[in-house]
Amino acid sequence: MQVAIALFPRNTTLDAVGPYDVLQRVPSIEVVFVGAQRGEVRSDNGMLGLICDATFDEVTRPDVLLFPGGMGTRTLIHDEGVLDWVREVHRHTTYTTSVCTGSLVLAAAGLLSGLTAATHWRGVELLESFGAVYTPQRVVEHLPERIITAAGVSSGIDMALRLLELLVDREAAQAAQLMIEYDPQPPFDAGSWAKAGAAV
């Protein structure tokens, strides 16, 4: 089973690496990082690089597509080459997924029209401009349409655990959760727009 995680300049690294660390723990899952070209792409602050193992042209039938977010998605929503690849890949995926503003790319490709979807709170207006309906949930599923979207950054870990349950089973997802010791107990309760105070 192949999971393709898209990479691009100015990505938000945790959007890609969080789900990667969950999904790569299952031996039957091959995770491949894909991009416009092989080689390094830099994060949205330019301080961290990730490596594309393959190009979009080389990965055409992944079982799962995962599109992370980052400031670079603002460019990709106008890139017809990328959008065509997303549309074509989605025809064959078991699930097409996004994290954070990666949902903007799915929406720009026409995959979220009329559907509820999650994104980072800073991307809501742009998401809805493509016909999606924003909902402030960490993970939003449309299983008949084979689409799952996650909210900002850390939500990608939640989504990946749910995805692993769907692809394998609950025990596999729970084992992955244990291995990464994902037991969030943050010192503050300011992790969403609704909870953060005005000063934040």
C-alpha positions in Angstrom: 0.0 0.0 0.0 1.5 3.3 -1.1 0.9 6.7 0.7 2.1 9.7 -1.3 2.8 12.8 0.8 3.1 15.9 -1.4 6.0 18.3 -0.7 6.5 21.8 -2.1 8.5 24.9 -1.2 7.2 26.7 2.0 5.5 23.6 3.4 4.7 23.4 7.1 6.9 20.5 8.1 4.8 19.0 10.9 1.8 18.7 8.5 3.9 16.1 6.6 6.1 14.6 9.2 3.4 14.1 11.9 1.3 11.8 9.6 4.5 10.2 8.2 5.6 9.1 11.6 2.3 7.5 12.3 1.8 5.7 8.9 5.4 4.5 8.4 5.1 2.3 11.5 3.0 -0.3 9.5 5.3 -2.6 7.4 2.7 -2.9 4.6 2.6 0.8 4.1 5.2 2.5 1.8 5.3 6.2 2.4 6.8 8.3 -0.5 7.4 12.0 -0.5 6.5 13.4 -3.9 7.0 16.8 -5.5 7.5 18.7 -8.7 11.1 17.5 -8.8 13.3 15.2 -6.8 15.4 16.7 -4.1 15.1 19.1 -1.2 12.3 21.5 -0.5 12.4 24.0 2.3 9.9 24.6 5.0 7.8 27.8 5.2 10.4 29.5 7.3 13.3 28.2 5.2 15.1 26.6 8.1 14.3 22.9 7.5 14.5 20.8 4.4 12.6 17.6 3.4 13.6 15.4 0.5 11.2 14.4 -2.4 11.8 10.8 -3.3 9.9 11.0 -6.5 8.2 13.4 -8.8 4.5 13.9 -9.4 4.9 12.3 -12.8 6.4 9.2 -11.2 3.7 8.6 -8.7 0.3 8.2 -10.4 -1.6 5.5 -8.5 -1.0 5.9 -4.8 -3.5 4.3 -2.5 -3.6 7.4 -0.3 -2.8 11.0 -1.2 -1.9 13.3 1.7 -1.5 17.0 1.0 0.1 19.0 3.8 -0.3 22.8 4.2 2.0 25.8 4.5 2.3 29.2 2.8 3.3 27.4 -0.4 -0.3 26.3 -0.9 -1.2 29.8 -1.9 0.9 29.3 -5.0 -0.2 25.8 -5.7 -3.9 26.7 -5.9 -3.0 28.5 -9.1 -0.8 25.7 -10.5 -2.9 23.8 -13.0 -0.2 21.1 -13.3 -0.4 20.2 -9.6 -4.2 20.5 -9.6 -4.5 18.2 -12.6 -2.3 15.7 -10.8 -4.5 15.9 -7.7 -7.6 15.3 -9.8 -6.1 12.4 -11.7 -4.7 10.7 -8.6 -7.9 11.1 -6.7 -9.7 9.0 -9.3 -7.8 5.9 -8.0 -7.1 6.6 -4.4 -8.6 4.8 -1.5 -8.5 8.1 0.4 -7.5 11.6 -0.6 -6.5 13.6 2.5 -5.1 16.9 3.6 -3.7 18.6 6.6 -4.0 22.3 7.4 -4.1 24.5 4.3 -3.5 21.4 2.1 -7.3 21.4 1.9 -7.0 24.6 -0.2 -5.3 22.6 -2.9 -8.0 19.9 -2.8 -10.6 22.6 -2.9 -9.0 24.4 -5.8 -8.9 21.0 -7.7 -12.7 20.9 -7.2 -12.7 17.9 -4.8 -14.4 19.7 -1.9 -17.2 21.6 -3.7 -20.3 21.5 -1.4 -18.5 19.5 1.2 -17.7 20.4 4.8 -13.9 20.6 5.3 -11.3 21.5 7.8 -8.3 23.8 7.4 -6.1 26.1 9.4 -8.2 29.0 10.8 -6.2 31.5 8.7 -7.3 29.7 5.5 -11.1 29.7 6.1 -12.0 32.5 3.7 -9.9 31.1 0.9 -11.2 27.6 1.4 -14.8 28.8 1.2 -14.0 30.8 -2.0 -13.6 27.4 -3.7 -17.1 26.1 -2.7 -16.2 24.1 0.4 -18.0 24.7 3.7 -15.6 25.3 6.6 -16.2 23.4 9.9 -14.1 23.9 13.0 -13.4 20.2 13.6 -10.0 18.7 13.9 -10.8 15.9 11.4 -13.7 15.9 8.8 -14.5 12.7 7.0 -16.5 12.1 3.8 -15.9 8.4 3.4 -18.3 7.9 0.4 -16.3 10.6 -1.4 -13.0 9.1 0.0 -11.9 12.4 1.4 -10.6 13.3 4.8 -9.4 16.8 5.8 -7.7 17.9 9.0 -7.4 21.2 10.6 -4.2 23.1 11.4 -0.8 21.4 11.7 -1.0 19.1 14.8 -4.4 17.8 13.6 -2.6 15.8 11.0 -1.5 13.3 13.7 -5.2 12.8 14.7 -6.1 12.4 11.0 -3.3 9.9 10.4 -4.4 7.7 13.4 -7.9 7.6 12.0 -6.6 6.9 8.6 -4.6 4.0 9.9 -7.7 2.6 11.6 -9.5 2.8 8.2 -6.7 1.3 6.3 -5.7 -1.5 8.7 -7.6 -1.7 12.0 -8.1 0.0 15.4 -5.4 -2.0 17.1 -2.8 -0.9 14.5 -3.8 2.7 15.0 -3.6 2.4 18.8 -0.2 0.7 18.6 1.1 3.6 16.4 -0.3 6.1 19.0 1.5 4.3 21.7 4.8 4.1 19.8 4.8 7.9 19.2 3.5 8.4 22.8 0.8 10.7 21.5 -1.0 11.6 24.7 -1.5 15.4 24.5 -1.6 17.3 27.7 -0.6 20.9 26.7 0.1 23.4 29.5 -2.4 25.8 27.9 -5.9 25.5 26.4 -5.3 27.9 23.5 -5.1 25.5 20.7 -8.1 26.7 18.7 -9.5 30.0 17.6 -12.5 29.5 19.9 -10.3 28.9 22.9 -7.5 31.4 22.5 -8.2 34.7 24.3 -8.2 38.1 22.6 -4.7 38.9 23.8 -3.3 35.8 22.0 
